Amino acid sequence: MARYIFITGGVVSSLGKGLMAASLAALLQARGYRVRIRKFDPYLNVDPGTMSPYQHGEVYVTDDGAETDLDLGHYERFTGVPSRQSDNITSGRIYQTIIQRERRGDYLGATVQVIPHVTDAIKAFAQAETDDLDFVLCEIGGTVGDIESLPFIEAIRQLRNELGRDQTVFVHVTLVPYIAAAGELKTKPTQHSVRELTALGIQPDVLVCRCEHPLPEGERAKIALFCNVAKEAVIQALDSRSIYQVPLQYHAEGLDRQVLRAFGIETPPASPDLGRWSDIVDRVENPEGEVTIGVVGKYVGLPDAYKSLHEALVHGGLANRVKVHVKWLDAELFENDAEQVAATLEPMHGILVPGGFGERGSEGKIAAVRFARERGVPFFGICLGMQMACIEGARNLGGLAKASTTEFGPTEEPVVGLITEWMTAEGRERRAADGDLGGTMRLGAYPAALAHNSVVSSIYGATEISERHRHRYEVNVHYRPLLEDGGLMFSGLSPDGQLPEIVERPDHPWFIGVQFHPELKSKPFDPHPLFRSFVAAAVKQSRLV
């Protein structure tokens, strides 16, 4: 029977609950336990799919097509356990489900209330599909005291009563700020946060204290006394140079031991095997070179908008034992300014145009593609980046000066257009141009067939792959002859041959565009082959300049 670890946060947001949950899961996994991590998001959106990246960071997509919180990316990268639809729930989805049931009459005339109907739905979500697991880690979004998170706090309080102390543990992440004028770490914010949580019926078993300076024994004892936890269960969480050092740091502080002790597991079955984490940290701290990758995008003002992309580039560096410097470049700065394009991109060892939505910055992305193509700089286009590569080829090598995408409005040459139907494992999916935006994209894992003589087939070492998608528009396969006449090879297609998945330029040092999002499947101990190869090409480029 699965045991549950409920993770809450207090004082301020952005304390790293998701990273802590991922690290704890990795430590338990290293001891031989089977783990899964889930995220409870209190906002009223059904999912983050329609939210601006500036509001919420990237949207992480699972194999089964869920649009989820970016923390699920941390969960996958740290544990290697593929996330799924049942691992992320929002208040919006819960209320949507309950209201649909009420409209159908499923509640048989009862008054529908937060307690028990909403809390019961949350508890059912937490316990679904857990029969084969040893530990389920559930992260509660937001901070204690937020009105939106109250139903979730109440639900996990009820679960403690229903399952018992030997099956539930509460871990609370809080802040111990350093006041420079006083030269002291202050414990009062943590005390207030725990008091607020206790007032809601939850007594933390373990406290994780984020701090910029080491937590002295006196302050640790004070927190333990006033927060009613064992001194050993007050875990300091210092800032780290790399997120991949965090599991080792938490283990050194005893986090996994204290959580197991809270479950009454005094003698764990095995010491954790942390060899792969030590190897990753060694590669991070002792690179044998460095490269610079320019990411020409739309949301570069918030790196979290490209969180998985950044980590996948880091993984590519780990695979090649080099440090990857990522330069975030606003695509709008390149529009109608060829000199700016050249001056900015000349020092780059590789150029990447990522996914995105909307017309803003598109001409700058096309200019970046052209620079990479003409100068022989390794180029990687992802989703919209692949579409911009095809439009660039159609305009500058195919003679279609007005080539564009219907995403930006009516066009005489729709090299990229809205996909209205495609095949899935369940049958044919259809979409209307005027339909809802939420949940209507081509989402999740789909197969692709690779050409035997292609660069990508040699990179993958296979001719059949499966990758995760998130897009509404697709390169129009009817333009394939014209684009191939311009040297752009269609090296990956959907199994029915109707949807272009990968394009490449065989006469270029490294020029690949993909319709899917390979960054979503990359892990530090298993870098995605495309990022491994892209960074290797950038290393080669760095030796030429």
C-alpha positions as CSV (number, residue, x, y, z in Angstrom):
1,M,0.0,0.0,0.0
2,A,1.4,3.4,-1.0
3,R,2.5,5.9,1.6
4,Y,1.9,9.6,1.0
5,I,4.2,12.6,1.4
6,F,2.3,15.9,1.3
7,I,4.5,19.0,0.5
8,T,3.3,22.5,1.4
9,G,5.0,25.9,1.3
10,G,4.9,29.0,3.3
11,V,6.0,32.7,3.7
12,V,6.7,33.3,0.0
13,S,6.4,31.5,-3.4
14,S,9.4,30.3,-5.5
15,L,11.0,28.5,-2.6
16,G,11.7,25.4,-4.6
17,K,9.0,23.0,-3.5
18,G,8.9,21.3,-6.9
19,L,12.7,20.9,-6.9
20,M,12.6,19.6,-3.3
21,A,9.9,17.1,-4.2
22,A,11.8,15.9,-7.2
23,S,15.0,15.6,-5.2
24,L,13.3,13.7,-2.4
25,A,11.7,11.3,-4.9
26,A,15.0,10.7,-6.5
27,L,16.6,9.9,-3.1
28,L,13.8,7.4,-2.3
29,Q,14.1,5.9,-5.7
30,A,17.8,5.5,-5.2
31,R,17.0,3.4,-2.1
32,G,15.0,1.1,-4.3
33,Y,11.5,2.5,-3.7
34,R,8.9,3.0,-6.4
35,V,7.8,6.6,-6.5
36,R,5.4,9.0,-8.3
37,I,5.0,12.8,-7.8
38,R,1.8,14.8,-8.2
39,K,1.0,18.5,-8.3
40,F,-2.1,20.1,-6.9
41,D,-2.6,23.6,-8.5
42,P,-5.1,25.9,-6.8
43,Y,-5.8,28.2,-9.8
44,L,-9.1,28.0,-11.6
45,N,-7.8,27.4,-15.1
46,V,-8.6,23.8,-16.1
47,D,-4.9,23.5,-17.1
48,P,-2.1,25.9,-17.9
49,G,-2.6,25.4,-21.7
50,T,-4.1,28.8,-22.4
51,M,-2.0,30.8,-19.9
52,S,0.8,33.1,-21.0
53,P,4.3,31.8,-20.3
54,Y,4.9,35.1,-18.6
55,Q,2.1,34.2,-16.1
56,H,3.1,30.6,-15.5
57,G,6.3,29.6,-17.2
58,E,6.3,26.8,-19.7
59,V,3.6,24.3,-20.3
60,Y,4.9,20.7,-19.8
61,V,3.2,18.1,-21.9
62,T,3.0,14.4,-21.0
63,D,3.0,11.3,-23.3
64,D,-0.8,11.0,-22.9
65,G,-1.4,14.6,-23.9
66,A,-1.9,16.5,-20.6
67,E,-0.9,20.2,-20.5
68,T,0.6,20.5,-17.0
69,D,2.6,22.6,-14.6
70,L,6.4,23.0,-15.3
71,D,7.2,21.2,-12.0
72,L,6.2,17.9,-13.7
73,G,9.3,18.5,-15.9
74,H,11.5,18.5,-12.8
75,Y,9.7,15.4,-11.6
76,E,10.5,13.5,-14.8
77,R,14.0,14.8,-15.2
78,F,15.0,13.7,-11.7
79,T,13.2,10.3,-11.5
80,G,12.8,9.2,-15.1
81,V,9.2,8.3,-14.3
82,P,7.0,9.5,-17.2
83,S,4.3,11.9,-15.9
84,R,0.7,11.4,-17.0
85,Q,-2.8,13.0,-17.0
86,S,-3.4,11.8,-13.4
87,D,-0.3,13.6,-12.0
88,N,-1.6,17.2,-12.2
89,I,-4.9,18.6,-11.1
90,T,-6.2,22.1,-10.8
91,S,-9.1,23.7,-8.9
92,G,-10.6,24.5,-12.3
93,R,-10.6,20.8,-13.4
94,I,-12.1,19.7,-10.1
95,Y,-14.8,22.3,-10.1
96,Q,-15.5,21.6,-13.8
97,T,-15.9,17.9,-13.0
98,I,-18.2,18.5,-10.0
99,I,-20.4,20.9,-11.9
100,Q,-20.8,18.5,-14.8
101,R,-21.8,15.8,-12.3
102,E,-24.3,18.1,-10.6
103,R,-25.9,19.0,-14.0
104,R,-26.3,15.3,-14.8
105,G,-28.0,14.8,-11.5
106,D,-25.3,12.5,-10.1
107,Y,-25.6,13.9,-6.6
108,L,-29.3,12.9,-6.4
109,G,-30.5,16.3,-5.3
110,A,-27.9,16.9,-2.6
111,T,-26.5,20.3,-1.9
112,V,-23.0,20.4,-3.5
113,Q,-20.4,21.9,-1.2
114,V,-16.6,22.3,-0.8
115,I,-16.8,19.8,2.0
116,P,-17.3,16.9,1.2
117,H,-17.6,17.1,-2.6
118,V,-14.5,19.2,-3.5
119,T,-12.3,17.6,-0.8
120,D,-13.5,14.1,-1.8
121,A,-12.5,14.8,-5.4
122,I,-9.1,15.9,-4.3
123,K,-8.6,12.9,-2.1
124,A,-9.7,10.6,-5.0
125,F,-7.2,12.3,-7.3
126,A,-4.3,11.8,-4.7
127,Q,-5.1,8.1,-4.4
128,A,-5.8,7.2,-8.0
129,E,-3.5,4.7,-9.8
130,T,-1.2,4.1,-6.8
131,D,-1.4,0.4,-6.3
132,D,2.1,-0.3,-7.6
133,L,3.8,2.4,-5.7
134,D,5.7,2.7,-2.4
135,F,5.6,6.5,-2.1
136,V,3.4,9.2,-3.7
137,L,4.6,12.7,-3.2
138,C,1.9,15.4,-3.6
139,E,3.0,19.0,-3.9
140,I,0.4,21.7,-3.0
141,G,0.9,24.8,-5.1
142,G,0.9,28.3,-3.7
143,T,1.6,29.2,0.0
144,V,-0.2,28.4,3.2
145,G,-2.8,31.0,3.9
146,D,-3.8,31.5,0.2
147,I,-7.6,31.3,0.0
148,E,-7.3,29.2,-3.2
149,S,-5.4,26.4,-1.5
150,L,-7.7,25.9,1.5
151,P,-9.7,23.0,0.0
152,F,-6.4,21.1,-0.8
153,I,-5.1,21.7,2.7
154,E,-8.4,20.4,4.2
155,A,-8.3,17.4,1.9
156,I,-4.8,16.3,3.0
157,R,-5.8,16.9,6.6
158,Q,-8.7,14.5,6.1
159,L,-6.3,12.0,4.5
160,R,-4.1,12.0,7.5
161,N,-7.1,11.0,9.7
162,E,-8.3,8.4,7.2
163,L,-4.9,6.7,6.4
164,G,-3.1,7.2,9.7
165,R,0.3,8.5,10.7
166,D,2.2,5.5,9.3
167,Q,0.9,6.3,5.8
168,T,1.1,10.1,5.7
169,V,3.9,12.6,6.3
170,F,3.7,16.4,6.0
171,V,6.8,18.3,4.8
172,H,6.6,22.0,5.0
173,V,9.0,24.2,2.9
174,T,9.6,27.7,4.4
175,L,11.9,30.7,4.4
176,V,14.5,31.7,7.0
177,P,15.6,35.1,5.7
178,Y,18.9,36.8,6.4
179,I,18.6,40.4,7.6
180,A,21.9,42.0,6.7
181,A,21.4,45.0,9.0
182,A,21.1,42.7,12.0
183,G,23.6,40.1,10.6
184,E,21.1,37.4,11.6
185,L,18.9,34.7,10.2
186,K,15.3,35.3,11.3
187,T,13.1,32.3,12.3
188,K,9.9,34.2,13.0
189,P,8.5,33.9,9.4
190,T,8.9,30.1,9.7
191,Q,7.2,30.1,13.1
192,H,4.2,32.1,11.7
193,S,3.9,29.9,8.6
194,V,3.9,26.7,10.7
195,R,1.4,28.3,13.1
196,E,-0.9,29.1,10.2
197,L,-0.6,25.6,8.9
198,T,-1.3,24.1,12.4
199,A,-4.4,26.3,12.7
200,L,-5.7,24.5,9.6
201,G,-5.2,21.2,11.3
202,I,-1.8,20.1,9.9
203,Q,1.3,19.6,12.1
204,P,4.4,19.3,9.9
205,D,6.6,16.3,10.5
206,V,9.6,17.7,8.6
207,L,10.6,21.4,8.0
208,V,12.7,22.3,5.0
209,C,14.2,25.8,5.6
210,R,15.4,27.7,2.6
211,C,18.3,30.0,3.7
212,E,21.1,31.9,2.1
213,H,23.5,31.3,5.0
214,P,24.0,28.1,7.1
215,L,21.4,27.6,9.8
216,P,23.2,27.7,13.2
217,E,22.4,25.1,15.8
218,G,20.7,27.7,18.0
219,E,18.3,28.8,15.3
220,R,17.6,25.2,14.3
221,A,16.8,24.3,18.0
222,K,14.6,27.4,18.2
223,I,12.6,26.4,15.1
224,A,12.2,22.9,16.4
225,L,10.9,24.2,19.8
226,F,8.4,26.7,18.5
227,C,7.3,24.6,15.5
228,N,6.9,21.3,17.5
229,V,9.2,19.2,15.4
230,A,12.3,17.2,16.2
231,K,15.5,19.2,15.8
232,E,16.9,16.6,13.4
233,A,13.7,17.1,11.2
234,V,14.7,20.8,10.6
235,I,16.5,20.6,7.3
236,Q,18.5,23.5,6.0
237,A,18.3,24.1,2.2
238,L,21.1,26.3,1.0
239,D,21.3,27.7,-2.5
240,S,23.1,25.5,-4.9
241,R,25.3,26.2,-7.9
242,S,23.4,23.6,-10.0
243,I,19.9,22.1,-9.5
244,Y,21.6,18.7,-10.1
245,Q,23.5,19.1,-6.8
246,V,20.3,19.4,-4.8
247,P,19.6,15.7,-4.3
248,L,23.1,15.2,-2.9
249,Q,22.8,18.2,-0.7
250,Y,19.4,17.1,0.7
251,H,20.8,13.6,1.3
252,A,23.8,15.1,3.2
253,E,21.3,17.1,5.4
254,G,19.4,13.9,6.1
255,L,16.1,14.8,4.4
256,D,15.3,11.3,3.1
257,R,16.3,9.7,6.5
258,Q,14.0,12.1,8.4
259,V,11.1,11.4,6.1
260,L,11.5,7.7,6.4
261,R,11.8,8.1,10.2
262,A,8.5,10.0,10.2
263,F,6.9,7.0,8.6
264,G,8.4,4.8,11.3
265,I,11.0,3.3,9.0
266,E,14.0,3.5,11.2
267,T,16.1,1.0,9.2
268,P,15.7,1.6,5.5
269,P,16.2,-1.4,3.3
270,A,19.3,0.0,1.6
271,S,21.5,3.0,1.4
272,P,20.8,5.2,-1.6
273,D,22.9,4.6,-4.7
274,L,23.7,8.2,-5.7
275,G,26.5,7.3,-8.2
276,R,24.7,8.8,-11.2
277,W,24.1,12.1,-9.4
278,S,27.7,12.3,-8.4
279,D,28.7,11.7,-12.0
280,I,26.3,14.5,-13.2
281,V,27.7,16.9,-10.6
282,D,31.3,16.0,-11.7
283,R,30.4,16.8,-15.3
284,V,28.8,20.1,-14.2
285,E,31.8,21.2,-12.1
286,N,34.6,19.9,-14.4
287,P,33.7,20.7,-18.0
288,E,36.3,20.3,-20.6
289,G,35.2,23.2,-22.7
290,E,32.3,25.6,-23.3
291,V,30.0,26.7,-26.1
292,T,27.5,29.5,-26.5
293,I,24.0,28.8,-27.9
294,G,21.8,31.7,-29.0
295,V,18.1,31.0,-28.3
296,V,16.0,33.4,-30.5
297,G,12.6,33.5,-29.0
298,K,9.6,35.4,-28.0
299,Y,9.4,34.9,-24.2
300,V,13.1,35.4,-23.4
301,G,12.3,37.8,-20.6
302,L,11.3,34.9,-18.4
303,P,13.7,31.9,-18.6
304,D,11.0,29.7,-17.0
305,A,9.1,30.0,-20.2
306,Y,11.7,27.7,-21.8
307,K,12.6,25.7,-18.7
308,S,12.8,22.3,-20.3
309,L,14.6,23.7,-23.3
310,H,17.3,25.2,-21.0
311,E,17.7,22.0,-19.1
312,A,17.9,19.9,-22.3
313,L,20.8,22.2,-23.5
314,V,22.5,21.6,-20.2
315,H,22.0,17.9,-20.7
316,G,23.6,18.1,-24.1
317,G,26.5,19.8,-22.5
318,L,26.8,17.1,-19.8
319,A,26.8,14.5,-22.6
320,N,29.7,16.3,-24.3
321,R,31.4,17.4,-21.0
322,V,31.1,21.1,-21.9
323,K,29.5,24.0,-20.2
324,V,26.6,25.5,-22.3
325,H,26.1,29.2,-22.1
326,V,22.6,30.1,-23.2
327,K,22.1,33.6,-24.6
328,W,18.4,34.5,-24.6
329,L,17.8,36.8,-27.7
330,D,14.6,38.7,-28.3
331,A,13.5,37.9,-31.9
332,E,11.9,41.3,-32.2
333,L,15.3,42.9,-32.1
334,F,16.3,41.2,-35.4
335,E,13.3,42.4,-37.4
336,N,14.4,44.6,-40.4
337,D,17.9,44.9,-39.1
338,A,20.4,42.7,-40.9
339,E,23.4,44.3,-39.2
340,Q,21.9,43.6,-35.8
341,V,21.3,40.0,-36.7
342,A,24.9,39.5,-37.8
343,A,26.5,41.4,-34.9
344,T,24.4,39.4,-32.3
345,L,24.6,35.9,-33.9
346,E,28.2,36.0,-35.1
347,P,29.7,34.9,-31.7
348,M,27.2,32.0,-31.3
349,H,28.3,28.4,-31.8
350,G,24.8,27.3,-32.3
351,I,21.4,28.9,-33.0
352,L,18.1,27.6,-31.7
353,V,14.6,28.9,-32.5
354,P,12.1,27.4,-30.0
355,G,8.4,26.9,-30.1
356,G,5.9,29.7,-29.5
357,F,2.6,31.2,-30.6
358,G,1.6,34.3,-32.5
359,E,3.2,36.6,-35.0
360,R,5.3,38.8,-32.8
361,G,9.0,38.3,-33.5
362,S,8.4,35.9,-36.4
363,E,10.4,37.9,-38.9
364,G,13.3,38.0,-36.5
365,K,13.2,34.2,-36.2
366,I,13.2,33.9,-39.9
367,A,16.2,36.2,-40.1
368,A,18.0,34.0,-37.6
369,V,17.3,30.9,-39.6
370,R,18.7,32.6,-42.7
371,F,21.8,33.6,-40.9
372,A,22.4,30.1,-39.6
373,R,21.8,28.6,-43.1
374,E,24.0,31.0,-45.0
375,R,26.9,31.0,-42.4
376,G,26.9,27.3,-41.8
377,V,26.2,27.7,-38.0
378,P,24.5,24.7,-36.4
379,F,20.7,25.4,-36.3
380,F,18.0,23.7,-34.3
381,G,14.3,24.6,-34.9
382,I,11.7,23.3,-32.6
383,C,7.9,23.4,-33.4
384,L,7.4,27.1,-34.6
385,G,11.2,27.1,-35.2
386,M,10.8,24.3,-37.7
387,Q,7.9,26.2,-39.4
388,M,10.0,29.4,-39.6
389,A,12.8,27.3,-41.2
390,C,10.4,26.1,-43.9
391,I,9.1,29.6,-44.5
392,E,12.6,30.9,-44.8
393,G,13.5,28.2,-47.3
394,A,10.3,28.9,-49.3
395,R,11.0,32.6,-49.5
396,N,14.7,32.7,-50.1
397,L,15.3,29.5,-52.0
398,G,11.9,28.6,-53.4
399,G,11.0,32.0,-54.9
400,L,7.8,32.4,-52.7
401,A,8.3,35.9,-51.4
402,K,4.9,35.8,-49.7
403,A,5.3,32.4,-48.0
404,S,3.8,32.5,-44.5
405,T,1.6,30.7,-42.1
406,T,-2.2,31.0,-41.6
407,E,-1.5,31.4,-37.9
408,F,-0.6,35.0,-38.6
409,G,-3.6,35.6,-40.9
410,P,-4.7,35.0,-44.5
411,T,-1.8,34.3,-46.9
412,E,-1.4,33.6,-50.6
413,E,1.2,30.9,-49.9
414,P,0.3,29.0,-46.7
415,V,3.5,27.0,-46.3
416,V,2.2,26.4,-42.7
417,G,-1.5,25.9,-42.0
418,L,-3.9,24.8,-39.3
419,I,-4.2,21.1,-38.9
420,T,-7.9,20.2,-38.9
421,E,-7.6,16.5,-38.5
422,W,-5.0,13.8,-37.7
423,M,-4.9,10.2,-36.6
424,T,-4.5,9.0,-33.0
425,A,-4.5,5.6,-31.4
426,E,-8.3,6.2,-30.7
427,G,-9.1,7.2,-34.2
428,R,-9.3,10.5,-36.2
429,E,-9.1,13.8,-34.3
430,R,-10.8,16.9,-35.8
431,R,-10.5,20.5,-34.9
432,A,-12.3,23.7,-36.2
433,A,-10.5,27.0,-36.9
434,D,-13.0,28.8,-34.7
435,G,-13.0,26.2,-31.8
436,D,-11.9,26.6,-28.3
437,L,-8.2,27.2,-27.6
438,G,-7.9,25.1,-24.5
439,G,-7.0,21.4,-25.0
440,T,-7.5,21.5,-28.8
441,M,-3.9,21.1,-30.0
442,R,-2.2,18.0,-31.2
443,L,-1.0,17.0,-27.8
444,G,1.1,14.2,-26.5
445,A,3.3,11.4,-27.9
446,Y,2.9,10.5,-31.6
447,P,5.1,8.2,-33.8
448,A,7.2,9.3,-36.7
449,A,9.0,7.4,-39.4
450,L,12.5,8.6,-40.3
451,A,14.2,8.3,-43.7
452,H,16.9,5.7,-43.7
453,N,19.5,7.9,-45.3
454,S,18.9,10.9,-43.0
455,V,21.0,12.6,-40.4
456,V,18.3,12.3,-37.8
457,S,18.0,8.5,-38.3
458,S,21.8,8.2,-37.5
459,I,21.4,10.5,-34.5
460,Y,18.5,8.4,-33.1
461,G,20.0,5.1,-34.2
462,A,16.4,4.2,-35.3
463,T,13.9,4.8,-38.1
464,E,10.8,4.8,-35.9
465,I,10.5,7.2,-33.0
466,S,7.9,8.7,-30.6
467,E,8.0,12.3,-29.5
468,R,5.7,14.7,-27.7
469,H,3.7,17.4,-29.6
470,R,2.0,20.7,-28.7
471,H,0.9,22.6,-31.7
472,R,-2.1,23.7,-33.9
473,Y,-0.3,24.4,-37.1
474,E,1.7,22.1,-39.4
475,V,4.0,22.5,-42.4
476,N,1.8,22.0,-45.5
477,V,3.0,18.8,-47.1
478,H,1.9,20.1,-50.6
479,Y,4.9,22.4,-50.5
480,R,7.3,19.5,-50.0
481,P,8.5,19.3,-53.7
482,L,9.3,23.1,-53.7
483,L,11.1,23.0,-50.4
484,E,13.1,19.9,-51.3
485,D,14.2,21.6,-54.5
486,G,15.7,24.2,-52.2
487,G,17.7,21.6,-50.4
488,L,15.4,21.0,-47.4
489,M,14.9,17.3,-46.9
490,F,11.7,16.0,-45.2
491,S,13.5,13.3,-43.1
492,G,10.6,12.5,-40.7
493,L,6.9,12.1,-41.4
494,S,3.9,10.8,-39.6
495,P,3.3,7.1,-40.4
496,D,0.6,8.0,-42.9
497,G,3.0,10.4,-44.7
498,Q,0.7,13.4,-44.3
499,L,2.3,15.4,-41.4
500,P,5.9,16.6,-41.7
501,E,7.7,15.9,-38.4
502,I,11.4,16.6,-39.2
503,V,13.3,18.6,-41.9
504,E,17.0,18.8,-42.3
505,R,19.6,20.2,-44.7
506,P,22.1,17.5,-45.7
507,D,24.5,20.0,-47.2
508,H,24.7,22.0,-43.9
509,P,27.0,21.1,-40.9
510,W,23.9,20.7,-38.7
511,F,20.5,22.0,-39.7
512,I,17.5,20.2,-38.2
513,G,13.9,21.3,-37.5
514,V,11.4,19.2,-35.6
515,Q,7.6,19.7,-35.2
516,F,7.7,18.1,-31.8
517,H,9.3,19.1,-28.5
518,P,12.3,16.8,-27.8
519,E,13.3,18.9,-24.7
520,L,10.3,17.4,-22.8
521,K,12.0,13.9,-22.8
522,S,15.6,14.9,-22.0
523,K,17.1,14.0,-18.6
524,P,20.5,14.7,-17.0
525,F,21.3,11.0,-16.9
526,D,19.8,10.3,-20.4
527,P,20.2,13.4,-22.6
528,H,18.0,13.6,-25.6
529,P,19.9,12.4,-28.7
530,L,19.1,15.6,-30.7
531,F,20.4,17.9,-28.0
532,R,23.5,15.7,-27.5
533,S,24.2,15.9,-31.3
534,F,23.4,19.7,-31.5
535,V,25.8,20.6,-28.7
536,A,28.4,18.3,-30.3
537,A,28.0,20.3,-33.5
538,A,28.3,23.5,-31.5
539,V,31.6,22.2,-30.0
540,K,32.9,21.5,-33.5
541,Q,31.8,25.0,-34.6
542,S,33.6,26.6,-31.6
543,R,36.9,25.1,-32.8
544,L,36.4,26.7,-36.2
545,V,35.8,30.3,-35.0
